[in-house]
Amino acid sequence: MASKIIFVAKDNRKADVAITDDIACQISDVSLSTDERVVIVQSPQPVAQVQKSLPDDRREMDVFVIDTAAPPPRVLLADMDSTIIESETLDDLAAHFGIAGEIAAITERAMRGDLDFDAALTERVAMLEGLPESAITELLPRLEISHGAAELLAACKAKEMTCVLISGGFTHVTGYVADKLGFDAHHGNEFVITKQKLTGEVKQPIQDKNAKLKMLNTLVSDLDITPAEVMAVGDGANDIPMLQAAGYGVAYHAKPKVIEATDLHIVHTDLSALIYLL
């Protein structure tokens, strides 16, 4: 039942070992990573007790508490919009169509969990009726990959992990991002397109929060592993079931409901922080 506490400093700064002075639990060992970005603390106490003992002032470091007996992750299952890439692609397309404000407001409410995901997606895509498919192609080279994503994928592949991109976004984009970063597979929704223009419809069934959880369970079954060996990362309310089912469910710069529903959070750093959980 022993625990490991991992403090990761932001912006590749040198980690402040003095943070250990503020931990109110038993400590059996303290070490610094070779790049000096991470303080690793060993405690004989269980995770739940250790989490309660952590200081409120984290000194702009992200803190992960894991059971030392937990198996290392063998799968990375990642959300795309506002996680692996910086933006929400429907919002980007809306900007091209001149209706960014209307769609972005719906996106924000859906990601916070204030709106039903399926209904919000259907409403937003309907507003894009008539958008030429070429607008999606033109968008792809302008996508910004989130800080640390490429490094995380490289580290996962070096450990021969299976890496899957799953999104409530669209396969035009997931395919591009997956190829660019080296994901083994990608899954997303599909626009209905006629005569090279969006009809305003989404191909059914919609890939929602249940689809993300189903994908996790499928990977567990196909790879003959346990959910404890899955690292999942996402930011929106539709990611919660997937994050809660994974052994390493990480909320990435996430909405409040997502943070409340999970134990592992990236608030100050970037996706490269997850390398220290591998």
C-alpha positions as CSV (number, residue, x, y, z in Angstrom):
1,M,0.0,0.0,0.0
2,A,3.0,2.3,-0.3
3,S,2.9,5.4,-2.5
4,K,5.1,7.4,-4.8
5,I,4.7,11.1,-5.0
6,I,6.0,12.7,-8.2
7,F,6.4,16.5,-8.3
8,V,7.0,17.9,-11.8
9,A,8.2,21.5,-12.3
10,K,6.8,23.6,-15.1
11,D,8.8,24.9,-18.1
12,N,11.6,22.4,-17.5
13,R,12.7,24.3,-14.4
14,K,14.7,22.7,-11.6
15,A,12.3,21.2,-9.1
16,D,12.3,22.6,-5.6
17,V,13.2,19.7,-3.2
18,A,12.1,21.9,-0.3
19,I,8.5,21.1,-1.3
20,T,9.0,17.9,0.8
21,D,9.2,20.0,3.9
22,D,5.5,20.7,3.6
23,I,4.3,17.1,3.1
24,A,2.4,15.9,6.3
25,C,2.9,12.2,5.7
26,Q,5.6,9.6,6.4
27,I,8.5,9.8,3.9
28,S,10.9,6.9,3.4
29,D,13.0,8.4,0.5
30,V,13.5,11.5,-1.6
31,S,15.3,11.7,-4.9
32,L,15.7,14.0,-7.9
33,S,15.4,13.0,-11.5
34,T,18.5,13.1,-13.6
35,D,17.1,16.2,-15.5
36,E,16.3,17.8,-12.1
37,R,12.8,18.6,-13.2
38,V,11.2,16.0,-10.9
39,V,11.2,15.3,-7.2
40,I,10.3,11.7,-6.4
41,V,9.1,11.0,-2.8
42,Q,8.5,7.5,-1.4
43,S,6.0,7.0,1.4
44,P,5.0,3.8,3.2
45,Q,1.4,5.2,3.5
46,P,-1.4,4.5,1.0
47,V,-2.4,6.8,-1.8
48,A,-5.6,8.2,-0.1
49,Q,-3.7,9.2,3.0
50,V,-0.8,10.8,1.1
51,Q,-3.2,12.8,-1.1
52,K,-4.7,14.4,2.0
53,S,-1.2,15.3,3.3
54,L,-0.1,17.3,0.3
55,P,0.4,21.1,0.7
56,D,-2.0,23.5,-0.9
57,D,0.8,25.5,-2.3
58,R,2.4,23.3,-5.0
59,R,4.9,25.9,-6.1
60,E,3.7,25.7,-9.7
61,M,4.5,22.0,-9.8
62,D,2.1,19.2,-10.8
63,V,1.8,16.4,-8.4
64,F,1.0,12.8,-9.2
65,V,0.4,10.2,-6.4
66,I,0.4,6.6,-7.4
67,D,0.5,3.2,-5.7
68,T,4.0,1.8,-5.9
69,A,2.5,-1.6,-6.7
70,A,0.6,-0.2,-9.7
71,P,1.7,-1.8,-13.0
72,P,3.3,0.5,-15.6
73,P,1.0,1.7,-18.4
74,R,1.0,-0.3,-21.6
75,V,-1.6,1.8,-23.5
76,L,-2.0,5.5,-24.1
77,L,-5.6,6.5,-24.9
78,A,-5.7,10.2,-25.6
79,D,-8.4,12.8,-26.4
80,M,-7.6,15.1,-29.2
81,D,-9.2,18.6,-29.0
82,S,-7.7,20.8,-26.3
83,T,-5.5,17.8,-25.3
84,I,-3.2,16.5,-28.0
85,I,-3.9,19.7,-30.0
86,E,-4.3,23.2,-28.5
87,S,-7.7,24.0,-30.0
88,E,-11.3,22.7,-30.6
89,T,-11.4,21.9,-34.3
90,L,-15.1,22.7,-34.7
91,D,-14.4,26.2,-33.3
92,D,-11.6,26.5,-35.8
93,L,-13.9,25.6,-38.7
94,A,-16.5,27.9,-37.4
95,A,-14.0,30.8,-37.6
96,H,-13.4,29.9,-41.2
97,F,-17.2,30.1,-41.7
98,G,-17.6,33.3,-39.8
99,I,-19.6,32.0,-36.9
100,A,-16.9,31.4,-34.3
101,G,-18.6,33.0,-31.4
102,E,-21.8,31.1,-31.7
103,I,-20.1,27.7,-31.9
104,A,-17.4,28.3,-29.3
105,A,-20.0,29.2,-26.7
106,I,-21.7,25.8,-27.2
107,T,-18.4,24.0,-27.2
108,E,-17.4,25.5,-23.9
109,R,-20.7,24.5,-22.2
110,A,-20.5,21.0,-23.6
111,M,-16.9,20.5,-22.4
112,R,-17.9,21.8,-19.0
113,G,-20.7,19.2,-18.9
114,D,-23.5,21.7,-18.9
115,L,-24.9,20.4,-22.2
116,D,-25.5,16.9,-23.6
117,F,-22.5,16.1,-25.8
118,D,-24.5,14.5,-28.6
119,A,-27.0,17.3,-28.8
120,A,-24.3,20.0,-28.6
121,L,-22.3,18.3,-31.4
122,T,-25.3,17.9,-33.6
123,E,-26.2,21.6,-33.1
124,R,-22.7,22.8,-33.9
125,V,-22.3,20.7,-37.0
126,A,-25.7,21.8,-38.3
127,M,-24.4,25.4,-38.2
128,L,-21.6,24.3,-40.6
129,E,-23.9,23.2,-43.4
130,G,-22.5,24.3,-46.7
131,L,-18.9,24.6,-45.5
132,P,-16.6,23.2,-48.3
133,E,-14.6,20.1,-47.4
134,S,-11.5,21.9,-48.6
135,A,-11.8,24.2,-45.5
136,I,-10.9,21.2,-43.3
137,T,-7.9,20.3,-45.5
138,E,-6.7,23.9,-45.3
139,L,-7.1,23.9,-41.5
140,L,-4.8,20.8,-40.9
141,P,-1.4,22.4,-41.4
142,R,-2.3,25.2,-39.0
143,L,-3.2,23.0,-36.1
144,E,-1.0,23.5,-33.0
145,I,0.2,20.4,-31.3
146,S,0.1,20.7,-27.6
147,H,3.3,21.3,-25.7
148,G,4.9,17.9,-24.7
149,A,2.6,15.8,-27.0
150,A,5.4,14.8,-29.4
151,E,7.8,14.0,-26.5
152,L,5.1,11.9,-24.8
153,L,4.3,9.9,-27.9
154,A,8.0,9.3,-28.5
155,A,8.5,8.0,-24.9
156,C,5.4,5.8,-25.1
157,K,6.6,4.3,-28.4
158,A,10.1,3.7,-27.0
159,K,8.4,1.6,-24.3
160,E,6.4,-0.3,-27.0
161,M,3.1,1.0,-25.7
162,T,0.0,1.0,-27.9
163,C,-1.1,4.6,-28.5
164,V,-4.7,5.4,-29.6
165,L,-6.2,8.8,-30.4
166,I,-10.0,8.9,-29.7
167,S,-12.0,12.1,-30.1
168,G,-15.5,13.5,-30.3
169,G,-13.9,15.5,-33.1
170,F,-13.7,14.3,-36.7
171,T,-11.7,11.7,-38.6
172,H,-10.4,14.3,-41.1
173,V,-8.4,15.7,-38.2
174,T,-7.7,12.6,-36.0
175,G,-6.1,10.9,-39.0
176,Y,-3.8,13.9,-39.7
177,V,-2.8,14.2,-36.0
178,A,-2.3,10.5,-35.6
179,D,0.0,10.3,-38.6
180,K,1.9,13.3,-37.5
181,L,2.6,12.1,-34.0
182,G,2.8,8.3,-34.5
183,F,-0.4,7.0,-32.9
184,D,-1.2,3.4,-33.8
185,A,-4.9,4.1,-34.4
186,H,-7.4,6.9,-34.3
187,H,-11.2,7.1,-33.9
188,G,-13.6,10.0,-34.2
189,N,-16.8,11.2,-35.7
190,E,-17.5,11.6,-39.4
191,F,-19.0,14.5,-41.3
192,V,-21.7,13.7,-43.9
193,I,-20.4,15.2,-47.1
194,T,-22.1,15.7,-50.4
195,K,-20.6,17.3,-53.5
196,Q,-17.5,18.3,-51.4
197,K,-19.6,20.3,-48.9
198,L,-20.7,19.5,-45.3
199,T,-24.4,18.7,-45.2
200,G,-24.6,19.7,-41.5
201,E,-25.1,16.2,-40.4
202,V,-22.9,13.7,-38.4
203,K,-22.6,10.1,-39.4
204,Q,-24.3,7.9,-36.8
205,P,-23.6,6.6,-34.2
206,I,-21.9,9.6,-32.6
207,Q,-18.6,8.9,-30.8
208,D,-19.4,10.2,-27.4
209,K,-18.3,9.6,-23.8
210,N,-19.6,6.0,-24.0
211,A,-17.7,5.4,-27.1
212,K,-14.5,6.4,-25.4
213,L,-15.1,4.1,-22.5
214,K,-16.0,1.3,-24.9
215,M,-12.7,1.8,-26.7
216,L,-10.8,1.5,-23.5
217,N,-12.6,-1.8,-22.7
218,T,-12.0,-3.0,-26.2
219,L,-8.2,-2.3,-25.9
220,V,-8.1,-4.0,-22.6
221,S,-9.8,-7.1,-24.0
222,D,-7.8,-7.2,-27.3
223,L,-4.4,-6.7,-25.7
224,D,-5.2,-9.0,-22.7
225,I,-4.3,-6.3,-20.1
226,T,-6.2,-4.7,-17.2
227,P,-7.7,-1.2,-17.0
228,A,-4.9,-0.5,-14.5
229,E,-2.4,-0.6,-17.4
230,V,-4.1,2.1,-19.4
231,M,-3.1,5.8,-19.3
232,A,-5.9,8.0,-20.5
233,V,-5.8,11.8,-20.8
234,G,-8.4,14.3,-21.6
235,D,-9.9,17.7,-20.7
236,G,-13.7,17.6,-21.2
237,A,-16.7,16.2,-19.4
238,N,-17.2,13.6,-22.2
239,D,-13.8,12.1,-21.1
240,I,-14.8,11.4,-17.5
241,P,-15.9,7.8,-17.9
242,M,-12.7,6.9,-19.8
243,L,-10.5,8.7,-17.3
244,Q,-12.2,7.1,-14.3
245,A,-11.9,3.6,-15.8
246,A,-8.2,3.9,-16.5
247,G,-5.5,3.1,-14.0
248,Y,-3.9,6.4,-14.9
249,G,-6.7,8.8,-15.7
250,V,-5.2,12.2,-16.2
251,A,-7.2,15.5,-16.5
252,Y,-5.2,17.8,-18.7
253,H,-5.8,21.6,-18.1
254,A,-9.4,20.4,-17.6
255,K,-12.8,21.7,-16.8
256,P,-13.8,21.8,-13.1
257,K,-16.1,18.8,-13.3
258,V,-13.3,16.7,-14.8
259,I,-10.8,17.7,-12.1
260,E,-13.4,16.8,-9.4
261,A,-13.9,13.4,-11.0
262,T,-10.2,12.4,-11.3
263,D,-7.1,12.1,-9.1
264,L,-4.3,12.9,-11.5
265,H,-4.1,16.4,-12.9
266,I,-1.9,18.5,-15.2
267,V,-2.4,22.1,-14.2
268,H,0.9,23.8,-14.5
269,T,3.0,21.7,-16.8
270,D,2.5,20.1,-20.2
271,L,2.0,16.6,-21.6
272,S,5.6,15.7,-21.2
273,A,5.0,15.5,-17.4
274,L,3.3,12.1,-18.1
275,I,6.6,10.6,-19.2
276,Y,7.5,10.4,-15.5
277,L,4.6,8.1,-14.9
278,L,5.8,5.6,-17.4
